[in-house]
Amino acid sequence: MDLGELRELVAAATGEIPCDLVVRGVRLLNVHTGEVLPVDIGVKGGRVVQVAPDLPPGEREFAGKGLYAIPGFIDSHMHIESTLLTPAALAAAIVPHGTTCLLADPHEIANVAGLQGIRDFLGLLEGLPYRVFLQVPSRVPTAPGLETTGGYLDLPETEELLALPQAVALGELDPAKVLPPSAEHLAKVLYAQGTGKPPSGHAAGLTGPRLQAYAAAGLSDDHECVSFEELSERLRLGMTVLVREGSSERNLEELIAGVVREKLPTDGLCFCTDDKHPADILREGHLDWCVNRAIELGLSPWQAIRMASWNPARHFRLERDLGTIAPGRFADFLLCPTLAPVEPRYVFVGGRLVAAEGELLEAPSPPSPPPSSRGTVRLKRTPTKSDFLLPAAGEEVRVIELIPGQIVNRAGTATLQVAGGHAQPDLEGDVLPVACLERYGKTGNVALAFVRGFGLRRGAIASSVAHDHHNLLVVGTDPEDMLAAVEALVESQGGFVAVEGGEVRARLPLPWWGLLSARPLAEVVAGLEEVRAAARALGCPLPTPFMSLSFLGLPTVPELGLTDLGLVDVRAHRLVPVRLP
């Protein structure tokens, strides 16, 4: 905002010049006091300038008809890449649900394409009917020495990104960079603090003295709480907790039920989705679902709406612009018939009506593929069936055990039958081989391990989305189908695929960085539902099998993760053999 624009705001607030827009006759939920007040809302230059009854006429008028006015919702931590959509296509999924701002950490793209990938991502944010602020990726690669990635962000590149006006925070930093201290990563924390932008955390499984050390290092929040005990421990240390509800990370009910039961204050709580597929957004909702479920669990509408608006704005130091319907702030607000449930009827961003009656009013133009997004799936060598066979002699093996509804997993064991000198899948015990193939043309690595929880009775499923290194992941019942699934991913330049009998049963191509589709929302959702249905037909009972598969590759969430270099013991931060001694 320049001096002339500021003068116009003041003049409109004092009535010297008319407002651009006056929204008449709404019941405003004041997020600061909890009051519901009958007012008009005056907007000038995209910002609220007056909130009072009986405002003078504006150049345009909108009849609020007694609807409740609440601030637009802010997703406090998410990865646009996990929606599988371009930012333009994502608008139709989230804006009608009342989400007007995303705080996005594009470390998935960064791990594939580095600094140029982030620059290309920022170029996709022009002309959107919602706001996107940048949480600068802090860990690219996520696990140095334990994985191969396509990109790398060093300290100077991180400082360059933090200096951007759209950067609001240092993105999630996991404990392995702090305990023991990494000079490079702590320097990123210090630089972020020096710019007034909070360093964000990723403290999965951390407790006791290690959590205290993590907080002492300056990490200000955590979105990895899966129990009320973890939430309360972080709040006691002055950390903000971002209550997560994604596609496979279902944490809200456990956390909010505890908050209600123990009557904890909610000032230190926000909502985030982290990773949520578009089919789940359309079926359930976005942050409106979080708000409404929290109200059902016992929070007041005021508390739940603050968690989706004022609390994240304040934590990320955006309160001068966002999070409340008050003079000087962006005119980002929703008009709803009731406060419980919240069901946005009209959505305004910058004083412009962008969605009505559940529909986006004007779709952004589809973008062209950025240069760094093309041709990112390139294997150094052609895989063979033997890459998916583990030589064995009846030894016990480590097994990644999925936990339904959670991102964390358990480290288990199994004793597998041996045939032809190779360990065999145990379909009755639901122990299947899972492989990770390096896809940047650097090493040709293939790592093999075992997983319990996918329930496949035949065939294979595969994905180029594999947090955070995004090498290829494939799980299956036999090596021929696993190989066919990988070949299909290479042909599509990424995506999700289900294979049976050597034939592709369903495929969702994600050719931009191997992470995003260029197709419209409806087509991507249809493709996602098709591959999910194909996985179910193969025996998989998981509601979001490809999201669950993608997290098998994460070497920073307890207890085990699989990269192209092998099986990672997350707590020890080291590679461990699949075979037990």
C-alpha positions as CSV (number, residue, x, y, z in Angstrom):
1,M,0.0,0.0,0.0
2,D,1.3,3.4,-0.9
3,L,0.6,6.8,0.7
4,G,-2.1,7.7,-1.8
5,E,-4.0,4.4,-1.2
6,L,-3.7,4.9,2.6
7,R,-5.2,8.4,2.2
8,E,-8.1,7.0,0.3
9,L,-8.8,4.4,3.0
10,V,-8.9,7.2,5.6
11,A,-11.1,9.4,3.5
12,A,-13.5,6.5,2.9
13,A,-13.5,5.7,6.6
14,T,-14.5,9.3,7.5
15,G,-17.1,9.5,4.8
16,E,-15.3,12.1,2.7
17,I,-15.4,9.8,-0.3
18,P,-17.8,6.8,-0.9
19,C,-16.8,3.2,-0.3
20,D,-16.4,1.0,-3.4
21,L,-18.7,-1.5,-1.8
22,V,-21.1,-1.6,1.1
23,V,-22.5,-4.9,2.3
24,R,-25.7,-4.1,4.0
25,G,-27.4,-5.6,7.0
26,V,-25.2,-8.5,8.2
27,R,-24.6,-10.0,11.6
28,L,-20.9,-9.8,12.2
29,L,-19.1,-12.2,14.4
30,N,-16.4,-10.2,16.1
31,V,-13.5,-12.6,16.5
32,H,-11.9,-10.4,19.2
33,T,-14.9,-10.2,21.6
34,G,-17.2,-13.0,20.6
35,E,-20.0,-10.6,20.0
36,V,-22.5,-10.8,17.1
37,L,-23.2,-7.2,16.0
38,P,-25.7,-5.9,13.4
39,V,-23.6,-3.8,11.0
40,D,-22.8,-2.8,7.4
41,I,-19.4,-3.4,6.0
42,G,-17.7,-0.7,4.0
43,V,-14.9,-1.6,1.6
44,K,-12.4,0.6,-0.2
45,G,-9.5,-0.5,-2.4
46,G,-10.0,-4.1,-1.4
47,R,-9.9,-3.4,2.3
48,V,-12.5,-2.9,5.0
49,V,-12.7,0.7,6.1
50,Q,-16.0,0.8,8.2
51,V,-17.9,-1.7,10.3
52,A,-21.0,0.1,11.6
53,P,-24.7,0.3,11.1
54,D,-26.3,2.6,8.5
55,L,-23.2,3.4,6.5
56,P,-23.5,6.0,3.7
57,P,-24.3,4.7,0.2
58,G,-21.4,3.0,-1.6
59,E,-20.6,2.9,-5.3
60,R,-21.9,-0.7,-5.2
61,E,-24.2,-2.3,-2.7
62,F,-24.7,-5.9,-1.7
63,A,-27.7,-7.0,0.4
64,G,-26.5,-9.1,3.4
65,K,-30.1,-10.0,4.4
66,G,-29.1,-10.8,8.0
67,L,-26.5,-13.3,7.1
68,Y,-23.6,-13.9,9.5
69,A,-20.3,-12.3,8.4
70,I,-17.2,-14.1,9.4
71,P,-13.5,-13.8,8.3
72,G,-12.3,-15.9,5.4
73,F,-10.5,-19.1,6.5
74,I,-6.7,-19.5,6.5
75,D,-5.1,-22.9,6.1
76,S,-2.1,-22.5,8.4
77,H,0.0,-25.2,6.8
78,M,-0.5,-27.1,3.6
79,H,1.2,-28.5,0.5
80,I,-0.6,-27.5,-2.7
81,E,1.2,-30.4,-4.4
82,S,-0.8,-32.9,-2.2
83,T,-4.0,-31.6,-3.8
84,L,-2.7,-32.9,-7.1
85,L,-4.0,-29.6,-8.7
86,T,-2.5,-26.5,-10.1
87,P,-3.2,-23.5,-7.9
88,A,-5.7,-22.3,-10.5
89,A,-7.6,-25.6,-10.6
90,L,-7.6,-25.7,-6.8
91,A,-9.7,-22.6,-6.5
92,A,-12.9,-24.4,-7.4
93,A,-12.3,-26.9,-4.6
94,I,-11.5,-24.6,-1.7
95,V,-12.9,-21.1,-2.3
96,P,-16.6,-22.1,-2.2
97,H,-15.9,-23.7,1.1
98,G,-14.7,-20.4,2.5
99,T,-10.9,-20.8,2.4
100,T,-9.5,-17.5,1.2
101,C,-5.9,-17.9,2.1
102,L,-3.3,-20.7,2.0
103,L,0.0,-20.8,3.8
104,A,1.8,-23.2,1.5
105,D,5.1,-24.9,1.9
106,P,6.1,-26.1,-1.6
107,H,8.9,-28.3,-0.4
108,E,7.6,-31.2,-2.6
109,I,8.3,-29.1,-5.8
110,A,11.6,-27.9,-4.2
111,N,12.8,-31.5,-3.6
112,V,12.1,-32.2,-7.3
113,A,13.3,-29.0,-8.9
114,G,15.1,-26.8,-6.3
115,L,15.0,-23.0,-6.4
116,Q,13.8,-22.9,-10.0
117,G,10.9,-25.1,-9.1
118,I,9.9,-22.6,-6.3
119,R,10.2,-19.7,-8.7
120,D,8.0,-21.5,-11.2
121,F,5.5,-22.3,-8.5
122,L,5.3,-18.6,-7.5
123,G,4.6,-17.8,-11.1
124,L,1.5,-20.0,-10.9
125,L,-0.1,-17.8,-8.2
126,E,-1.0,-14.8,-10.3
127,G,-4.6,-14.0,-10.8
128,L,-6.1,-16.4,-8.2
129,P,-9.4,-15.7,-6.4
130,Y,-7.6,-16.5,-3.1
131,R,-4.4,-15.6,-1.4
132,V,-1.3,-17.8,-1.1
133,F,1.6,-17.0,1.2
134,L,4.9,-18.9,1.1
135,Q,6.3,-21.0,3.9
136,V,9.9,-21.2,2.6
137,P,11.0,-24.9,2.4
138,S,13.6,-25.4,5.1
139,R,14.7,-29.0,4.4
140,V,15.6,-29.7,0.8
141,P,16.6,-32.5,1.0
142,T,14.6,-33.7,4.0
143,A,17.2,-36.3,5.0
144,P,20.6,-35.5,3.7
145,G,22.7,-38.6,3.2
146,L,19.6,-40.9,3.5
147,E,17.9,-40.1,0.2
148,T,18.4,-38.8,-3.4
149,T,16.4,-35.8,-4.5
150,G,16.2,-33.7,-7.6
151,G,16.7,-30.4,-5.9
152,Y,18.6,-28.7,-3.1
153,L,18.1,-25.4,-1.3
154,D,21.1,-24.1,0.6
155,L,21.3,-21.2,3.0
156,P,21.7,-18.4,0.5
157,E,18.8,-19.7,-1.6
158,T,16.6,-19.9,1.6
159,E,17.6,-16.4,2.6
160,E,16.6,-15.2,-1.0
161,L,13.2,-16.8,-0.6
162,L,12.6,-15.5,2.9
163,A,13.2,-12.0,1.7
164,L,10.2,-12.2,-0.7
165,P,7.2,-10.2,0.4
166,Q,4.9,-13.2,0.0
167,A,7.1,-15.3,2.4
168,V,5.6,-15.5,5.9
169,A,7.6,-18.2,7.6
170,L,10.4,-20.7,7.4
171,G,8.7,-24.0,6.5
172,E,8.5,-27.1,8.7
173,L,11.9,-28.1,10.1
174,D,12.1,-31.6,11.6
175,P,14.0,-32.5,14.8
176,A,16.9,-34.3,13.0
177,K,18.2,-30.8,11.9
178,V,18.2,-29.5,15.5
179,L,19.0,-32.6,17.6
180,P,22.0,-32.7,17.2
181,P,22.3,-29.2,15.9
182,S,23.0,-28.6,12.2
183,A,24.7,-25.3,11.7
184,E,23.1,-24.8,8.2
185,H,19.6,-25.4,9.5
186,L,20.0,-23.3,12.7
187,A,21.3,-20.5,10.5
188,K,18.1,-20.7,8.5
189,V,16.1,-20.4,11.8
190,L,18.1,-17.4,12.9
191,Y,17.7,-15.7,9.6
192,A,13.9,-16.2,9.6
193,Q,13.7,-14.8,13.1
194,G,15.7,-11.8,12.0
195,T,13.2,-11.1,9.3
196,G,10.3,-11.4,11.7
197,K,9.0,-14.6,10.1
198,P,8.4,-17.5,12.5
199,P,10.3,-20.8,11.9
200,S,7.7,-23.6,11.7
201,G,8.1,-27.0,13.2
202,H,7.6,-30.7,12.4
203,A,8.0,-32.4,15.8
204,A,6.5,-35.8,15.1
205,G,6.9,-38.0,18.2
206,L,9.0,-35.5,20.1
207,T,8.5,-35.2,23.8
208,G,10.3,-34.4,27.1
209,P,13.7,-32.8,27.1
210,R,14.1,-33.2,23.3
211,L,10.9,-31.3,22.7
212,Q,12.1,-28.6,25.1
213,A,15.4,-28.4,23.2
214,Y,13.5,-28.2,19.9
215,A,11.4,-25.3,21.2
216,A,14.6,-23.6,22.6
217,A,16.0,-23.7,19.1
218,G,13.2,-21.3,18.0
219,L,10.7,-23.6,16.4
220,S,7.4,-22.0,17.0
221,D,4.7,-24.4,16.1
222,D,3.9,-28.1,15.3
223,H,1.3,-29.7,13.0
224,E,2.2,-33.3,13.9
225,C,0.3,-33.9,17.1
226,V,-1.6,-37.1,17.1
227,S,-2.6,-37.2,20.8
228,F,-4.0,-34.7,23.3
229,E,-0.9,-35.3,25.5
230,E,1.3,-34.1,22.7
231,L,-0.9,-31.0,22.1
232,S,-0.9,-30.0,25.8
233,E,2.8,-30.5,26.1
234,R,3.5,-28.1,23.2
235,L,1.0,-25.5,24.4
236,R,2.7,-25.5,27.8
237,L,6.0,-24.6,26.1
238,G,4.4,-21.7,24.3
239,M,4.3,-23.4,20.9
240,T,1.3,-23.0,18.6
241,V,-0.4,-26.2,17.6
242,L,-1.8,-26.5,14.1
243,V,-4.6,-29.1,14.4
244,R,-4.4,-31.2,11.3
245,E,-7.1,-33.0,9.3
246,G,-5.9,-34.3,6.0
247,S,-6.8,-37.3,3.9
248,S,-4.8,-39.8,5.8
249,E,-3.8,-37.7,8.8
250,R,-7.0,-37.7,10.9
251,N,-6.0,-35.9,14.1
252,L,-8.7,-33.3,14.7
253,E,-11.2,-35.4,16.7
254,E,-8.6,-36.7,19.2
255,L,-7.1,-33.3,19.8
256,I,-10.3,-31.2,19.9
257,A,-12.1,-33.7,22.1
258,G,-9.2,-33.3,24.6
259,V,-9.3,-29.5,24.4
260,V,-13.0,-29.5,25.2
261,R,-12.7,-32.1,27.9
262,E,-9.9,-30.3,29.7
263,K,-11.4,-26.8,29.0
264,L,-8.1,-25.5,27.5
265,P,-8.0,-22.1,25.9
266,T,-7.8,-22.1,22.1
267,D,-5.7,-19.0,21.5
268,G,-2.7,-21.2,20.6
269,L,-4.6,-23.4,18.2
270,C,-5.1,-23.2,14.4
271,F,-6.4,-25.6,11.8
272,C,-4.4,-27.0,8.9
273,T,-4.9,-29.7,6.2
274,D,-1.3,-30.4,5.5
275,D,-2.1,-33.0,2.8
276,K,-5.6,-33.4,1.5
277,H,-6.7,-34.9,-1.8
278,P,-9.3,-33.0,-3.9
279,A,-11.9,-35.8,-3.8
280,D,-11.9,-35.6,0.0
281,I,-12.3,-31.8,-0.2
282,L,-15.3,-32.1,-2.4
283,R,-16.8,-34.9,-0.3
284,E,-16.2,-33.4,3.1
285,G,-15.2,-29.8,2.8
286,H,-12.0,-27.9,3.5
287,L,-11.5,-25.7,6.6
288,D,-15.2,-25.4,6.9
289,W,-15.2,-29.1,7.8
290,C,-12.6,-28.5,10.5
291,V,-14.7,-25.7,12.0
292,N,-17.9,-27.6,11.9
293,R,-16.5,-30.8,13.4
294,A,-14.8,-28.8,16.2
295,I,-18.2,-27.2,17.0
296,E,-19.8,-30.6,17.0
297,L,-17.2,-31.7,19.5
298,G,-18.0,-28.9,21.9
299,L,-16.1,-25.7,20.9
300,S,-18.2,-22.6,20.5
301,P,-18.5,-21.2,17.0
302,W,-16.4,-18.2,18.1
303,Q,-13.6,-20.5,19.2
304,A,-13.6,-22.7,16.1
305,I,-13.9,-19.7,13.7
306,R,-11.0,-18.0,15.4
307,M,-8.9,-21.1,14.9
308,A,-9.5,-20.8,11.2
309,S,-8.9,-17.1,10.9
310,W,-7.6,-14.8,13.6
311,N,-5.3,-17.3,15.3
312,P,-3.3,-18.2,12.2
313,A,-3.1,-14.6,11.1
314,R,-1.7,-13.6,14.5
315,H,0.7,-16.5,14.7
316,F,2.1,-15.8,11.3
317,R,2.2,-12.0,11.8
318,L,-0.4,-11.3,9.2
319,E,-2.9,-9.7,11.6
320,R,-2.5,-6.3,10.0
321,D,-4.0,-7.7,6.8
322,L,-6.0,-10.9,7.6
323,G,-8.0,-12.8,10.1
324,T,-10.7,-10.3,11.1
325,I,-13.4,-8.1,9.6
326,A,-12.1,-4.8,10.9
327,P,-10.8,-1.5,9.4
328,G,-7.6,-1.7,7.5
329,R,-7.8,-5.5,6.8
330,F,-8.3,-7.1,3.5
331,A,-12.0,-7.5,2.8
332,D,-11.9,-11.3,2.8
333,F,-15.0,-12.6,4.4
334,L,-17.9,-15.1,4.2
335,L,-21.6,-14.7,4.5
336,C,-23.4,-17.7,6.1
337,P,-27.0,-18.4,7.2
338,T,-25.9,-19.9,10.5
339,L,-22.8,-20.1,12.7
340,A,-23.3,-23.8,13.5
341,P,-22.8,-25.2,11.0
342,V,-20.8,-22.8,9.0
343,E,-22.0,-23.0,5.3
344,P,-20.6,-20.2,3.2
345,R,-23.3,-18.8,0.9
346,Y,-21.1,-15.9,-0.4
347,V,-17.3,-15.6,-0.4
348,F,-15.6,-12.3,-0.8
349,V,-11.8,-11.8,-1.4
350,G,-10.5,-8.3,-1.5
351,G,-14.1,-7.0,-1.6
352,R,-14.8,-9.0,-4.7
353,L,-17.5,-11.7,-4.7
354,V,-15.7,-14.8,-5.9
355,A,-18.0,-17.6,-4.9
356,A,-21.8,-18.0,-4.4
357,E,-24.1,-20.9,-3.4
358,G,-21.2,-23.3,-3.4
359,E,-19.8,-22.4,-6.8
360,L,-16.7,-20.5,-8.0
361,L,-18.0,-17.5,-10.0
362,E,-15.0,-17.2,-12.4
363,A,-12.3,-19.8,-12.9
364,P,-8.7,-18.6,-13.3
365,S,-7.1,-19.3,-16.7
366,P,-5.3,-22.6,-16.9
367,P,-1.6,-22.0,-16.8
368,S,1.1,-23.4,-19.1
369,P,3.5,-26.0,-17.8
370,P,6.6,-24.2,-16.2
371,P,10.0,-25.3,-17.6
372,S,11.1,-27.1,-14.4
373,S,8.0,-29.2,-14.3
374,R,8.7,-31.2,-17.4
375,G,10.5,-34.5,-17.8
376,T,11.3,-35.1,-14.1
377,V,10.8,-38.9,-14.2
378,R,13.9,-40.3,-15.8
379,L,15.3,-43.6,-14.6
380,K,19.1,-44.1,-14.9
381,R,18.6,-47.7,-15.7
382,T,15.7,-49.9,-16.8
383,P,14.4,-51.9,-13.8
384,T,13.9,-55.6,-14.0
385,K,11.8,-58.1,-12.1
386,S,14.7,-59.0,-9.8
387,D,14.7,-55.5,-8.4
388,F,11.5,-56.5,-6.6
389,L,12.8,-59.7,-5.1
390,L,14.6,-59.9,-1.8
391,P,17.2,-62.7,-1.5
392,A,16.5,-64.5,1.8
393,A,16.9,-67.7,3.7
394,G,14.0,-67.5,6.0
395,E,15.3,-64.7,8.1
396,E,13.0,-62.4,10.0
397,V,12.5,-59.0,8.3
398,R,11.5,-55.5,9.5
399,V,8.1,-54.4,8.4
400,I,6.5,-50.9,8.1
401,E,3.2,-51.2,9.9
402,L,0.5,-48.7,8.8
403,I,-1.7,-47.1,11.5
404,P,-5.1,-46.3,10.1
405,G,-5.9,-42.6,10.0
406,Q,-2.4,-41.6,11.0
407,I,0.8,-40.5,9.2
408,V,3.0,-42.2,11.8
409,N,3.7,-46.0,11.5
410,R,5.1,-48.8,13.7
411,A,8.2,-50.8,13.2
412,G,7.2,-54.4,13.2
413,T,8.7,-57.8,12.1
414,A,7.6,-60.8,10.1
415,T,9.1,-64.2,9.1
416,L,8.5,-64.8,5.5
417,Q,8.4,-68.0,3.5
418,V,11.2,-68.5,1.0
419,A,10.9,-69.8,-2.6
420,G,13.6,-69.8,-5.3
421,G,15.9,-68.1,-2.8
422,H,13.6,-65.1,-2.4
423,A,11.4,-63.9,0.4
424,Q,7.7,-64.3,-0.6
425,P,4.8,-61.9,0.2
426,D,2.5,-63.1,3.0
427,L,-1.0,-62.3,1.6
428,E,-2.7,-63.8,4.6
429,G,-0.6,-61.8,7.0
430,D,-0.8,-58.8,4.8
431,V,3.0,-58.4,4.5
432,L,3.9,-57.1,1.0
433,P,7.1,-55.9,-0.7
434,V,7.4,-52.2,-1.2
435,A,10.2,-50.7,-3.4
436,C,11.6,-47.2,-3.9
437,L,13.3,-46.3,-7.2
438,E,15.4,-43.2,-7.7
439,R,13.8,-41.2,-10.5
440,Y,16.1,-38.3,-11.2
441,G,18.5,-40.2,-13.4
442,K,21.3,-39.8,-10.9
443,T,22.0,-43.2,-9.3
444,G,19.6,-45.9,-10.4
445,N,19.1,-47.0,-6.8
446,V,16.3,-49.4,-6.0
447,A,15.5,-50.2,-2.3
448,L,13.2,-52.9,-1.2
449,A,11.4,-53.4,2.1
450,F,8.1,-54.8,3.5
451,V,4.9,-53.2,4.6
452,R,1.7,-54.3,6.4
453,G,-1.6,-52.6,6.0
454,F,-2.3,-52.3,2.3
455,G,-4.3,-55.6,2.1
456,L,-3.7,-56.2,-1.6
457,R,-4.7,-59.7,-2.7
458,R,-3.3,-59.3,-6.2
459,G,-1.6,-56.7,-8.4
460,A,0.3,-53.6,-7.5
461,I,-0.2,-49.9,-7.0
462,A,2.5,-47.2,-7.5
463,S,3.1,-43.5,-7.1
464,S,5.6,-40.8,-8.0
465,V,4.4,-38.8,-5.0
466,A,6.7,-40.0,-2.1
467,H,7.3,-37.5,0.6
468,D,9.6,-35.7,0.6
469,H,12.1,-37.1,-1.9
470,H,9.4,-38.1,-4.5
471,N,11.2,-41.0,-5.9
472,L,8.9,-43.8,-7.2
473,L,7.1,-46.0,-4.7
474,V,5.4,-49.3,-5.6
475,V,3.8,-52.0,-3.4
476,G,2.4,-55.2,-4.8
477,T,1.9,-58.9,-4.6
478,D,4.3,-60.0,-7.3
479,P,7.3,-58.6,-9.1
480,E,5.8,-58.7,-12.6
481,D,3.0,-56.3,-11.6
482,M,5.3,-54.1,-9.6
483,L,7.5,-53.8,-12.7
484,A,4.5,-53.0,-14.9
485,A,3.4,-50.3,-12.5
486,V,6.8,-48.6,-12.5
487,E,6.9,-48.7,-16.3
488,A,3.4,-47.1,-16.4
489,L,4.6,-44.3,-14.1
490,V,7.6,-43.6,-16.3
491,E,5.4,-43.5,-19.4
492,S,3.0,-41.0,-17.7
493,Q,5.9,-38.9,-16.3
494,G,4.4,-39.5,-12.8
495,G,1.1,-40.1,-11.1
496,F,-0.9,-42.9,-9.5
497,V,-1.4,-46.3,-11.1
498,A,-3.0,-49.6,-10.3
499,V,-1.9,-52.8,-12.2
500,E,-3.2,-56.4,-12.3
501,G,-1.9,-59.2,-14.5
502,G,0.6,-56.9,-16.1
503,E,-2.2,-54.6,-17.3
504,V,-2.9,-51.0,-16.2
505,R,-6.4,-51.0,-14.5
506,A,-6.4,-47.3,-13.7
507,R,-4.0,-44.4,-14.0
508,L,-4.0,-40.7,-12.9
509,P,-1.1,-38.9,-14.7
510,L,0.6,-36.2,-12.8
511,P,3.1,-34.9,-15.3
512,W,4.0,-31.6,-13.7
513,W,7.0,-32.4,-11.5
514,G,5.5,-35.9,-11.1
515,L,3.2,-34.2,-8.6
516,L,0.5,-32.2,-10.3
517,S,-2.1,-32.6,-13.0
518,A,-2.8,-29.8,-15.5
519,R,-6.4,-31.0,-15.8
520,P,-9.5,-29.3,-14.3
521,L,-10.8,-30.2,-10.8
522,A,-13.6,-32.5,-12.0
523,E,-11.3,-34.6,-14.2
524,V,-8.6,-35.0,-11.5
525,V,-11.2,-36.0,-8.9
526,A,-12.7,-38.5,-11.4
527,G,-9.2,-39.9,-12.1
528,L,-8.4,-40.1,-8.4
529,E,-11.7,-42.0,-7.7
530,E,-10.9,-44.4,-10.5
531,V,-7.4,-45.3,-9.2
532,R,-8.8,-45.6,-5.6
533,A,-11.6,-47.9,-6.9
534,A,-9.0,-50.0,-8.8
535,A,-6.9,-50.3,-5.6
536,R,-10.1,-51.5,-3.7
537,A,-10.7,-54.0,-6.4
538,L,-7.2,-55.4,-5.8
539,G,-8.2,-55.9,-2.1
540,C,-6.9,-52.6,-0.5
541,P,-9.3,-51.5,2.3
542,L,-7.6,-48.1,2.8
543,P,-9.8,-45.1,2.1
544,T,-6.9,-43.1,0.7
545,P,-4.3,-45.8,-0.5
546,F,-2.2,-43.5,-2.6
547,M,-1.9,-40.9,0.2
548,S,-0.9,-43.7,2.6
549,L,1.6,-45.0,0.0
550,S,3.2,-41.6,-0.4
551,F,4.0,-41.3,3.3
552,L,5.9,-44.6,3.3
553,G,8.8,-42.6,1.8
554,L,9.0,-40.0,4.6
555,P,12.2,-40.4,6.6
556,T,11.2,-37.9,9.3
557,V,8.0,-39.4,10.7
558,P,8.4,-42.3,13.2
559,E,9.1,-45.1,13.0
560,L,10.3,-46.3,9.6
561,G,10.6,-44.6,6.2
562,L,11.7,-45.9,2.8
563,T,14.0,-44.0,0.5
564,D,16.0,-45.0,-2.6
565,L,18.9,-45.7,-0.3
566,G,17.0,-48.1,2.0
567,L,15.0,-48.4,5.1
568,V,15.3,-45.5,7.6
569,D,15.0,-45.8,11.3
570,V,13.5,-42.3,11.8
571,R,14.3,-42.0,15.5
572,A,17.9,-43.0,15.1
573,H,18.1,-41.1,11.8
574,R,20.1,-43.9,10.1
575,L,19.6,-46.7,7.5
576,V,18.9,-50.1,8.9
577,P,18.9,-53.5,7.1
578,V,15.6,-55.0,6.1
579,R,16.7,-58.4,7.3
580,L,17.0,-58.7,11.1
581,P,20.2,-60.3,12.4
